Structure formats: structure tokens, C-alpha cells
Amino acid sequence: MRELILDWSMLCTDLIQEIAVFLLAGDVVDYIGLRSVCKAWRSATADPRNPTFHVPPPRSWIMLCSDGEAGDSRHFLHLSTGKSLRLRLPELDPHKIIGCADGLLVLQDRATTAVRLLNPFTESLTHLPPLAMLVEDELDHVQVTSAAVTFSSFSGLSTVMLSFYHLQRLAFANVGDSEWVITDRLQNFHFTSTSCYQGRFYATDYNGSIAVCDIGPPPTVTPIVIQSFDLHVMNSYLVESAGDLLLVRRYYSSAISGGFVDTSKFEVFKVDLSGWLPRLVPMKSLGDRALFLAQNRTLSVSEKDFPGIRGNSIYFGVCSLQDSAGVFHLEDGSFESLSYHQGLIHGGKAGKELLCRPFSLFDHLLCYCEHKDWSKGVMYSGFC
């Protein structure tokens, strides 16, 4: 009996295109993988680098810290599958990274302050207005603390939101715009965490109040959840987890002369947006999910996809020089110290001490959530 040999390059064009549409709806990286199989499949599908082809952005990808030894290559990790890719990104050389969202990199030209949005998987580099037009003489003193990106499948436009340390304002721009639009200051609302959820931008302040942000025109920031002031709340975070938007409040352990020390507990709430008025629903368990929280970004992963990560737990970085990194277990309210991260307390230059190799997965995930060191390719203990 003769062995049947299948020639997959002869697959009918209609079927290839139907598969391509399915993959593109999930992740553009899988779509690119389909096109790389053979010349026939590549010819049957649209080139994602074509500017007339509305390619959705990557989903659930993060770029890992390079630790300063990768040249122009970077590792990317998919948070839903654990898949990793190593990509060459020569575009990084003249730029500094000022933001990252779902694998997209927001870059600023070191010489001109021009801002660009890089899709590292398609090598597409699109233009945003220069930051100098936004903050003028304050540029040297302004630090972007977080970035978020939405994508319209109808128009093919990506909208970028930036938040700035100490400015208490948000800035918006569509790819191709000539200038940024900036929100007015919201009284008594200091942005600490931002998130793009179901196509809308959200932000929270230290105390856990939540605002929805619209590009307009005019751009607006509208409080939708107001929290009463609590002196013992250290910080609050927004994080998308398993399809839900969560608010996490972090509490100080006690008050002492000159400030507070260490973390006493975390509270987790689901932000229920289904009704006429948003409400916070307390959560006693995260199931198999683990949250990673630090100063600038947040993540949620499943212990099923990442062995070694413990579900129903919160991995957290430092909030102050008097604080330390660790793991909080929701099941019993206990803490687990990341003991070798204590260089922050016991010494080291400027309160920091280099980590020793090899780096663990939660080292990388926590480092990603702390933009300042991550963007420089530096792994530090405490992630402050």
C-alpha cells in the first residue's frame, strides 16, 4: 500500500483565508506564523505590514527585561500560553521606551522627542505627536508612568493614552495626529494605575477611586467610583484578569514616626460595569490566577500556564524605601517574603542591590511592572 503524501501548499485558497481570519481574531502572531508556512499560504493572505490592512494589535504579550546584554534582541512572553519569542528590534537604538501595552512599544526619539508606536511582530512603526508639543518647557521633568492602547477594527486606528508622574493629567493621541490632547486636572485625583478594558480607558488614584477616560473631543476624565479617604491605603491598582476588571487596594501595616512601614493586607474587588452605576464587588478568591503589581503596570497570569507561580496570590513590588517585595496569599491572608529582595532595606547603592542570576519568572514579571528599571534593561531587587 502506497503511503499517502499530503501537499499542504495545495490547500485551497478559500480555506487558507478562512483559517487566517480565525487566527487574526485571536492574535496577529499566529497569523504571521500561518503566512510563514509556505509561499502559497503567504500569497493567499494579506501582508500585515501593509498600511492599508487593518491589523489588530498583539494581545497578552509582554517584553522581558533585557538585563543590558541582548543587543538589539528582546524576548517576548505570551501571558495566556507561556509561548516566548526572541525578536531583533533595531528600531530601539535611537529611541527610549516610554510605554508598553500588550506587546506594543511606545517609543520616544532621543534627539527630537518624536513619539512612535512599534509593533515588534510586524515591524510596523507608526507616528504620534512629539512630547515637546505637549509639555513644552517641562519635558525634562516629566516622566511617563503608564501607557494604554486601544484599537478600532472599524477605522484601523490605534489610540494611545499616557499618564504622567506628578502632572495629574492624561494625554491622548491617535496614530497620525498632529498633536496630543490633554485632560484638565481632576481635583484630588492623583493617577496611580491605568488600564484599557473593553475598548475604554480607566484610571485609579492612590485611594482606589476610579475614573473613566474619554478622548472626546474634548477629552474628559469622569469619576465613576468614589472611595472615602483612608489614611492606611498605600496604593491602588487596576488589573484585567480573566476577562474582568479588578481593583486592588494595598494597605500599610502601621503608622510610625516619619511614615508607614511594610504591607499589612490587600483587598480585591471586581469592578462591575454592567449596571447603571458601577459598583465594587469584594472578591475572596482569584481562583487559579496570580496578580503581579508594581508602581507602573499590573499583570494577571494563570498557574496552569506557568508552573511555579502560585494561584490565588498577589506578587507585589515595593511602594517605598521602607517597604519590601513579597507574595500575599488570599486563601489565608498570609505573606511570603521574597527574602533575597531585601537589599532595598539592608543597603546597596541608592537603596538598590543587583539580583543574582539566574532570574526567576516572577523576577521578570515584577520587573516588567516597574517601568523605570525595565525600560533601561536593568534587573534590581525590590523593583523600586
C-alpha positions in Angstrom: 0.0 0.0 0.0 1.4 3.3 -1.0 1.9 6.0 1.6 -0.4 9.0 1.1 1.7 12.2 1.0 -0.2 15.4 1.6 1.0 18.6 -0.1 -0.3 21.3 2.3 0.8 24.1 -0.1 -2.0 22.9 -2.4 -4.7 23.7 0.2 -7.5 25.7 -1.4 -7.2 29.5 -1.1 -10.7 29.9 0.5 -9.9 27.5 3.3 -6.5 29.2 4.0 -8.2 32.6 4.1 -10.9 31.3 6.5 -8.2 30.0 8.8 -6.3 33.3 8.6 -9.4 35.3 9.6 -9.9 33.0 12.6 -6.2 33.3 13.7 -6.2 37.1 13.2 -9.1 37.4 15.5 -7.1 35.7 18.2 -3.5 37.0 17.8 -1.6 38.6 14.9 1.4 36.5 15.9 -0.4 33.3 15.0 -1.5 34.9 11.7 2.1 35.7 10.9 3.0 32.1 11.7 0.4 30.9 9.2 1.9 33.1 6.5 5.4 31.7 7.2 4.5 28.1 6.3 5.0 28.4 2.6 4.9 30.7 -0.4 1.4 29.6 -1.4 -0.1 30.4 2.0 1.7 33.7 2.1 0.4 34.7 -1.3 -3.2 33.8 -0.2 -3.1 36.2 2.8 -2.6 39.9 3.3 0.7 41.2 4.4 0.3 42.6 8.0 2.9 45.3 7.2 0.7 46.8 4.5 -0.6 50.1 5.9 -4.0 49.6 4.2 -4.5 46.3 6.0 -6.1 46.9 9.4 -4.1 44.6 11.6 -5.3 44.3 15.3 -2.5 44.7 17.8 -0.9 41.8 19.6 -2.7 40.6 22.7 -1.3 39.5 26.1 2.4 39.8 25.1 5.0 41.5 27.3 8.6 42.2 26.6 11.0 40.9 29.2 13.8 42.9 30.7 17.0 42.5 28.6 19.4 42.9 31.6 21.5 45.0 29.3 23.1 42.1 27.5 20.8 41.4 24.5 22.0 44.0 21.9 19.0 44.7 19.7 17.3 41.4 20.5 14.5 41.1 23.0 12.4 38.2 24.5 8.6 38.4 24.4 6.4 36.3 26.6 2.7 35.4 25.9 0.8 35.6 29.2 -2.0 33.2 28.2 0.0 30.4 26.7 3.6 30.8 28.1 4.9 30.9 24.5 8.1 33.0 24.0 9.7 34.6 21.0 13.1 36.3 20.5 12.9 39.3 18.1 15.5 41.6 16.7 14.4 45.2 17.1 17.0 47.6 15.6 14.3 50.3 15.9 15.1 50.6 19.6 18.6 52.0 19.1 17.7 55.7 18.5 14.7 55.6 21.0 13.9 55.2 24.6 10.9 53.1 25.7 8.3 55.3 27.4 5.4 52.8 27.5 4.3 49.3 26.7 0.9 47.8 26.2 0.1 44.2 25.1 3.5 43.9 23.4 3.2 47.3 21.6 6.1 49.6 22.5 5.6 53.4 22.8 9.0 54.9 21.8 10.4 58.4 22.1 13.2 59.6 19.8 16.1 60.7 22.0 17.0 63.6 19.7 13.7 65.0 18.6 11.1 63.9 21.3 9.1 62.4 18.4 6.8 59.6 19.7 6.3 56.4 17.7 4.3 53.2 18.2 6.2 50.0 17.4 4.5 46.6 16.7 7.5 44.4 17.2 5.9 41.4 15.5 5.0 43.2 12.2 7.9 45.7 12.5 5.3 48.4 11.9 6.5 51.8 13.2 3.7 54.5 13.2 4.0 58.1 14.2 2.5 60.0 17.2 2.9 63.7 18.0 6.2 64.8 19.7 6.1 65.1 23.5 7.7 68.5 23.3 4.4 69.9 21.9 2.6 68.6 24.9 4.6 69.7 27.9 6.9 72.3 26.4 9.5 73.6 29.0 8.5 70.8 31.5 9.8 68.0 29.3 13.0 67.4 31.3 11.0 67.0 34.5 8.1 64.9 33.1 8.1 61.1 33.5 5.5 58.9 31.7 4.3 56.4 34.3 2.0 54.2 32.2 0.6 53.8 28.7 -2.5 52.1 27.3 -3.6 51.5 23.7 -7.0 50.8 22.1 -7.6 49.7 18.6 -10.7 50.3 16.4 -11.3 47.4 14.0 -13.6 49.7 12.0 -11.2 52.5 11.4 -7.9 50.6 11.9 -6.8 53.5 14.2 -4.8 52.9 17.4 -5.4 55.4 20.3 -2.6 55.9 22.8 -3.1 57.2 26.4 -0.2 58.4 28.5 -0.2 59.3 32.2 2.5 61.4 33.7 4.1 61.4 37.2 3.0 64.5 39.2 1.1 66.2 36.4 -2.2 64.6 37.4 -3.2 64.6 33.7 -3.7 62.2 30.9 -2.8 62.7 27.2 -4.4 61.1 24.2 -3.5 60.8 20.5 -4.5 58.7 17.6 -1.8 57.4 15.3 -1.2 60.1 12.7 -2.5 63.0 14.8 -0.5 66.3 14.7 -0.9 67.0 18.5 -1.8 65.4 21.8 -5.0 66.3 23.6 -4.6 66.6 27.4 -7.2 66.4 30.1 -7.8 69.0 32.7 -6.6 68.3 36.2 -9.1 66.3 38.2 -9.2 67.7 41.7 -8.0 65.3 44.5 -7.3 62.6 41.9 -3.7 61.5 41.5 -3.4 58.9 38.8 -1.6 55.8 40.0 -2.8 53.0 37.7 -4.4 52.9 34.2 -6.0 50.2 32.2 -7.6 49.7 28.8 -10.7 47.4 29.3 -13.2 46.5 26.6 -12.1 49.4 24.4 -12.3 52.1 27.1 -9.6 53.8 29.3 -9.8 53.6 33.1 -7.7 55.1 35.8 -7.5 54.9 39.6 -5.9 57.0 42.3 -4.0 56.0 45.5 -7.2 55.6 47.5 -9.0 53.4 44.9 -11.4 55.8 43.3 -11.9 55.0 39.6 -12.4 57.3 36.6 -13.3 56.6 33.0 -11.3 58.5 30.4 -12.7 59.5 27.0 -10.7 61.1 24.2 -13.6 63.3 23.2 -13.3 65.9 21.9 -13.0 67.4 24.4 -11.1 64.8 26.5 -12.7 64.1 29.8 -11.9 62.2 33.0 -15.2 61.3 34.8 -15.1 59.6 38.3 -17.4 56.6 38.4 -16.4 55.1 41.8 -15.6 57.4 44.7 -13.8 56.0 47.7 -13.8 57.7 51.1 -10.3 58.7 52.2 -8.4 56.0 54.1 -5.1 57.0 55.7 -3.9 53.4 55.7 -4.3 52.7 52.0 -0.8 52.6 50.5 -1.7 52.3 46.8 -4.4 51.1 44.5 -4.2 49.2 41.2 -6.3 48.3 38.2 -5.7 45.0 36.6 -7.6 43.0 33.9 -7.8 39.3 35.0 -9.7 36.5 33.2 -11.9 39.0 31.4 -12.8 41.1 34.5 -11.5 44.5 35.6 -10.3 44.3 39.2 -9.4 47.0 41.7 -6.7 46.1 44.3 -6.2 48.2 47.4 -2.9 47.8 49.3 -2.7 48.8 53.0 0.1 49.9 55.3 0.7 47.7 58.4 1.0 50.5 60.9 1.8 54.2 61.5 5.2 55.2 62.8 7.1 58.5 63.2 8.0 59.7 59.7 5.7 57.4 57.8 4.5 53.8 57.4 6.3 50.5 57.0 5.5 47.4 55.2 2.3 46.0 53.8 -0.5 44.5 56.0 -3.1 43.3 53.6 -4.6 43.5 50.1 -8.3 43.8 49.2 -9.5 42.8 45.8 -12.7 43.9 44.1 -14.4 43.2 40.8 -15.4 46.4 39.1 -19.0 45.6 38.0 -19.8 47.8 35.0 -23.0 46.0 34.0 -25.4 48.2 35.8 -26.4 51.9 35.5 -23.9 52.7 38.3 -20.6 50.9 38.5 -20.0 49.1 41.8 -17.2 47.2 43.6 -17.8 43.6 44.4 -15.5 42.1 47.0 -13.6 39.0 45.9 -12.4 36.4 48.4 -10.5 34.3 45.8 -8.7 34.7 42.5 -9.1 31.0 41.6 -6.0 29.9 39.6 -5.0 33.5 38.8 -2.0 35.3 40.3 -1.7 39.1 40.1 1.6 41.0 39.7 1.6 44.6 40.9 4.2 47.3 41.0 4.5 51.0 40.5 3.6 51.3 36.8 1.9 48.2 35.4 -0.1 45.2 36.5 -0.4 41.6 35.2 -2.6 38.6 35.7 -1.5 35.0 34.8 -2.8 31.5 35.5 -0.8 29.0 37.5 -1.9 26.4 34.9 0.2 28.2 32.2 3.2 29.0 34.5 4.2 26.2 36.8 6.0 27.7 39.8 3.6 30.6 40.0 1.1 30.1 42.8 -2.6 30.9 42.1 -4.9 32.9 44.3 -1.9 35.1 45.2 -0.6 38.6 44.7 3.0 39.2 43.9 4.0 42.7 44.7 6.9 45.1 44.4 7.9 47.9 46.7 6.0 51.1 47.2 8.6 53.0 49.3 12.1 52.7 50.7 10.5 51.3 53.9 8.7 48.5 52.1 9.7 45.2 50.7 8.6 42.8 47.9 6.7 39.7 48.6 3.7 37.4 47.9 0.3 37.7 49.6 -1.9 34.6 49.7 -5.6 35.4 49.6 -6.6 32.0 50.9 -5.4 32.6 54.4 -4.1 36.2 54.3 -0.5 35.2 54.8 2.6 36.8 53.4 5.7 35.1 51.9 8.8 37.2 51.8 11.0 37.3 48.7 14.0 37.1 51.0 16.8 37.8 48.5 15.0 41.0 47.6 15.8 42.7 50.9 18.9 44.6 49.5 16.5 47.5 49.4 16.3 47.6 53.2 19.8 46.5 54.1 21.9 48.6 51.7 23.1 48.9 48.2 23.7 52.0 46.1 20.7 54.3 46.3 18.8 51.6 48.2 19.2 49.1 45.4 21.2 45.9 45.1 21.7 43.8 41.9 19.9 40.5 41.8 22.0 37.4 41.2 21.4 35.1 38.2 19.5 33.1 37.2 16.4 35.2 37.3 13.1 33.6 38.1 9.9 34.0 36.2 8.4 36.2 38.9 11.6 38.3 38.9 10.8 39.1 35.2 7.1 39.6 35.7 7.6 42.0 38.6 10.3 43.8 36.8 8.0 44.4 33.8 5.5 46.0 36.1 8.2 48.6 37.2 8.8 50.6 34.1 11.8 52.7 35.2 14.3 49.9 35.5 12.7 47.6 33.0 12.9 50.2 30.2 16.7 50.5 30.9 17.2 46.8 30.8 18.1 46.6 34.5 17.0 43.9 37.0 17.1 45.2 40.5 15.9 43.8 43.8 12.8 45.4 45.3 11.9 46.7 41.8 11.7 50.3 43.2 
